[in-house]
Amino acid sequence: VRYKFQGENWLSAPFAALLHQTILRHNGYVHCRWITSVPVSSKRYKKRGYNQSELIARKLSALSGIPYTELLVRKEDLAQTGKMNRAERYQTRRFARFHQDIVLNGGVLLIDDILTTGSTLNECAALLLDAGADFVKAGVVISGRRDLGGVCA
């Protein structure tokens, strides 16, 4: 909460370090050519002053040597997803790809700060795969989902 909503963006460094160690431990960087992040709306960016996922992704880029690039942009004309139920979130396209000049031959490591339903990561991954990514791996700092049984940073 302090990181995402109270401007304590310095927390991106320890979050990135923890995530980096977890990714290394599980060989998660193998064959990744790009690191990107889930975008926030321009309205949210103006209010907050930063994209919390991007800060972590840029630090992971520095730690791993894999280039960071913004591959996705959030559509601006949609209601905030927090007001949608689970079914609406899965049915609503909230992102559009950009940087058409980038050829996504290789894997993409997609970073988000928190995993809730998984709809954001699913949608972003589908767009990146449609754009030519060989595969998409996701890295998140925290999740409240107990059904995944995954590894947490």
Secondary structure as the mmCIF struct_conf table of DSSP 4:
data_model
#
loop_
_struct_conf.conf_type_id
_struct_conf.id
_struct_conf.beg_label_comp_id
_struct_conf.beg_label_asym_id
_struct_conf.beg_label_seq_id
_struct_conf.end_label_comp_id
_struct_conf.end_label_asym_id
_struct_conf.end_label_seq_id
HELX_RH_AL_P HELX_RH_AL_P1 ARG A 2 PHE A 5
BEND BEND1 GLN A 6 GLN A 6
HELX_RH_3T_P HELX_RH_3T_P1 ASN A 9 LEU A 11
HELX_RH_AL_P HELX_RH_AL_P2 SER A 12 ARG A 25
TURN_TY1_P TURN_TY1_P1 HIS A 26 HIS A 31
STRN STRN1 CYS A 32 SER A 37
HELX_RH_AL_P HELX_RH_AL_P3 SER A 42 ARG A 48
BEND BEND2 GLY A 49 TYR A 50
HELX_RH_AL_P HELX_RH_AL_P4 GLN A 52 SER A 64
HELX_LH_PP_P HELX_LH_PP_P1 ILE A 66 PRO A 67
STRN STRN2 TYR A 68 TYR A 68
STRN STRN3 LEU A 72 ARG A 74
BEND BEND3 GLU A 76 LEU A 78
HELX_RH_3T_P HELX_RH_3T_P2 THR A 81 LYS A 83
BEND BEND4 MET A 84 MET A 84
HELX_RH_AL_P HELX_RH_AL_P5 ARG A 86 GLN A 91
STRN STRN4 PHE A 95 ARG A 97
TURN_TY1_P TURN_TY1_P2 GLN A 100 ASP A 101
BEND BEND5 GLY A 106 GLY A 106
STRN STRN5 GLY A 107 LEU A 115
BEND BEND6 THR A 116 GLY A 118
HELX_RH_AL_P HELX_RH_AL_P6 SER A 119 ASP A 130
TURN_TY1_P TURN_TY1_P3 ALA A 131 GLY A 132
BEND BEND7 ASP A 134 ASP A 134
STRN STRN6 PHE A 135 SER A 143
BEND BEND8 ARG A 146 LEU A 148
#
